[in-house]
Amino acid sequence: MKNLFKSIALLLVFTFVLCSCQNSSPEIIPEYSTSSSDKDFDGLKINWGIEGTDDKKLGYISSTVFADMAAQRVKDVETSLNCEINLILESSGWDVNSKLSASIMSGSQVYDLVRCGSYNLAPNARAGHLIGLSGLLDVQNTEKWGTRRMLQSMIWKDDVYAVLPYAWPDLLYTCFGHAVGVNENYIAQLGQTDPREYVESDTWNWDKFEEVLAAYTFDVNGTTVYALSSHEPYLVQMMMLSNGCPMSVYEDGNVVMGAHTEAGKVALERARSIFRETCSDYIHPDRGTDYSHIVKGDVVMGVAWSAEFFNSYVYEMDNLGVLPFPQGPNATPGVYLTYHDSMPFSTGITVNANDIEATAIILSELYEPFEGYETKEDIINYLSSQVFFDRRDAVLFLNMVENTEYGFFREGARKVLDTAIGSNESITSIIESFESANEVLSQDILEPHYAGMIAVYGE
């Protein structure tokens, strides 16, 4: 089942390592040309520092269809633009980060292009080691480079400093938290409405969520099958996002932590109520990060990182359904916010690249869609036929990918959420206790970030 997908996705794992950074910002190149026709770079050599291995050089497992397409793309670009693309494989994003930083500091040159998880690359953007890309690439082309939310961790002060190979299938689908997997066999056994129908009718909300949690909990030979499994902090984060409340919000010229807004407070209160009171008996007592409960048949629904769907659920379950998190009263209907701690395959141009403009053109050509996968509809058809069990699942999954925002986890933005679920203090008191720390976070990180967001995409 789904053999093509399984061979591609089975080993997608990413290493994210913390590193320090300095704050500065390079000049933006003002001119931009999308055309590569009649370009001849006279054998220009591009050193591409890339997180990868010999059997997964460009993100795909060797000898799979997409791996062959990616390898051929490199060859085609080398031929059409008369250039040489030298892949410098690094075992981790940390290696890419540290070697780039060291070369900049020493005045040497190691890479022209770099690609790794944004967790590792973002410090280089903030330190001025990467070139701002909005003057070089059409970053408004969201179907090619990723949405502003997907690029969020690489936006700083005045520009976006890395883009994504979003037009290449599969690479970015395991990046976000959290989707809801559904054992559709249990739904049929219980005689319940397929919950995907609630999504279609815009009734998949918090009230409906509590209703189905009660309806989906049942006994089998004296053993309880719970309606839901979820790690507590993840449910709290998703409750806030599902109320249309990001980790940080730009309001009236000011950056406000999402938890400090009324929508955020309402979400935190409701999350604690669901977990501790109204639905506690319907949620699996293992509140940790064991995502296998739905596969083992212990629960009807499981809240999980998207990677679990591609590494386990799609080939271990024979009737999997995919849901977004149910929406709160402040959410925009049909927009399902998720979050990420790092975006894999973030790609930037170094400030000391031998030819910055040529490197940008080469990057643009490299990340063109593959033949047969040129449009979003092509991608949906691929996911529907090779990965998921229902076209609705593919559409919803892409919606969640495109609306994944940076959670500022490394910078400490999630501490208030983790505290909220475990404390007996009032939500207001907890938020007030983080005011000082969050003010520093806003000044040091969020305000420069939003300045860049506005500079590139507008308010």
Phi, psi and omega in degrees: 000134177052042189297320180301315181293316184302319182293334182275319195262350195299326188251019183286103174225150186230142180254124181242124185230136181286139174214161184275165182213164174241157183256117170197170186218126181283165176292148175269134174286121191282334185263146182216132176229123180278344187280131175248004181295140178065017177276135176223111185266013168054044176077017180307132179262126179250118175271117184249103176283118191223132176288114183181181180226170181301327182265005177207062190292319185245021177103342180253145179293134184307146176073009171269165184302312183290328176297318179294321178296318181294317179296319179294325178300316179301314180297318181296319180292319178301320181288312186290329183253002181052062179220170176238125179254111184259108179282122175252099185282128177243144187287341181207163174296330177299319180295318177300312181301307187292321180290322176296312180301314182297321181292321179295314182296326183270354181081013178263177181229122180247313184237152165259316176244149174224145178215124175193187178294144182295339176303323179271329187275330184305319178301328177290324176297316182289337179271357180085021182269353180238155180273137171296138192255350186292339175271356183245327183234154176279077185292349175285348178281085189291333181285343177263315189256349184104155181284168179298327177292318180295329181269003192304319184291345181254016177259134185206124172061296186222003186194176171254133191249001173204150178237178186235152174277061188292334180283349175274122184298151168078332191297325191251008187279348182256027191263343197241162170238142353222144174258168179245118174273146182231131171277097185292337176296319177295321179301315179294319180299323180278350182071026182267159175294136174302120185297342175298335177291330176293323177298314182297328182265009181058034176245012178276082185235182184298321180296316178296324179301311179296324180296313183285332176301320177291319184288332185271356179269125184208170182252143173232108180052043177084358178254131181281128167260115185278156180290328191212146164238139180196140169286134188303308182300328180290320178297320179298313180299317182289330175298318180293313180296323182289351174261020178071024187242099178293173178298328177220147185229140176260110183230124175052041177083003181237148175268125183237134175295137184303322181294340182276349179277163178297321179297322179293315180297318178300318181294317181294320178298315183292322179300314181294324178295315181297314185289323188259335190237278193297326186235015184303323183287349184257357182253134183307135184296339174282102183263022180269208186252029174277107184271003188276356185300322181289325178292321181282351179087014181283338184220161176274322181230146179225127175276123187211156169300148181301332179301327181295328179295320184273335181267344186215298194303316189292341179241355176259349178244142184262358177205067183274136170247154181239130178233151165279171175288141181298146189268148176269178186292338182265001183282156171275119183307132177085355176252112187252097181289138171228186181215162176221154174265339177201145173257114179295155175066022174296133189233124181229167179251130183286153180292340179250027174301146183297323178215099187296314182294318178296320179298322178294320179294318178298316177301316181298319179290321179300319188265018170296154179299155174284154178298130182092353180229039188284335186238165177299324178297322176299318180294317178299318179297319178298310181297323181293323185269332188249343188238296187268179186256354186207139180302326180300325180296317180296316181297315181293321181296316178295324176302316181290323176298313184291339181250027176273125182248158180290131183271359182050039181296311183300326182279353174102010185290339184271356184300322181295325180288316179298324179290322185300319185283335185261353185258154174266356178292159177293152179301320179299316180296319180297314180298317179298326181291341180259003186301315182295312179297321181288332176294318177295317178300317180297314182292318187278327188239307190290319180294315174298325178296312182291331174300317177294320180300316180290321180298323184271316190246351184081172182283000000 
